[in-house]
């Protein structure tokens, strides 16, 4: 089949479709649109809950820090984690704004990118959690204080602290490297794909792959 | 005087062919196709009050139909219904007509459908728009890419299709 035949085939098909349409008018008049939530609205609710959790954690950390103002080690640990929770909260709010701006009458590439960015939102959370790796000691400091009433900063011996600092320092380049690598244009890398799938599920990987396809389509 | 419902139905009727073609291109399964036609109709209805008359109606319909179809195509759960129909209404006749219009009997149309269905989601949208005689400028506007990009991609897809025709069509 040549291109000309292909176009003719499409026209024949089109004519067949158009011919049948007049039958449907009376029935379509009866249509009632349900007000039930669409998939996007459900995602909006999910992101709202996520923003709520981040804001609660932020408040809890602030209360923790304020109640321990004379102890700089606790304030510092809470401050470090606050940065990540505030970033997480901001990310959720950004998503809520994006969902509310989805208009299917927009250009295909733009709308599909927005939809996939919303679906791939967990990738940003995974990247953020990678950045927080060097600061894992903050969790230990706060955890010991909250659950056991122990100030690990004072209780931990010198060698333990040196070990923690060395390990944290070692984690900085690793965290930065992971943060830079885990992104849509690297989804072809097997380990990125496996990590994304294991942490966010196959739907996240598919969304990230489609984001990559969109980027390629635009070029 | 025409109500909003009447105006919407007139527009829907005039452009139902676009909705069917897009649905058929993105859904192989008849049940999925029914759901997609419903979903496109719903999205058109939801966006109808925001329609800006300075843009071509067909452009608006293509954008909503393609965006809905691509999103639907990518969904894992395809059976979620977002519409209810009045007791007197029945979606089946619409679908039946669309299904009857499937051109299985026509080998060329069947092959064309097969080739279009093998294209990635965005290339498929591009090809539908091209086959529907839209200008490069219109395609660029609907897809949100440049005219040059449209021309390059169409040329490449045509070449791919030509190769497939040569290798797959019976001599």
Interface residues (C-beta under 8 A of the other chain):
Chain A: X1 X2 X3 X5 X6 X7 X8 X9 X10 X12 X13 X14 X16 X17 X18 X20 X21 X22 X23 X24 X25 X27 X28 X29 X30 X31 X32 X33 X34 X36 X38 X39 X103 X104 X105 X106 X107 X108 X109 X110 X111 X112 X115 X203 X206 X210 X213 X214 X217 X218 X219
Chain B: X5 X9 X12 X13 X16 X17 X20 X21 X41 X42 X43 X45 X46 X47 X50 X51 X60 X63 X64 X66 X67 X68 X70 X71 X74 X75 X76 X80 X82 X83 X84 X85 X86 X88 X89 X90 X91 X93 X94 X97 X98 X100 X101 X103 X106 X108 X109 X111 X112 X120 X121 X122 X123 X125 X131 X132 X141 X142 X143 X144 X145 X149 X153 X158 X161 X162 X165 X169
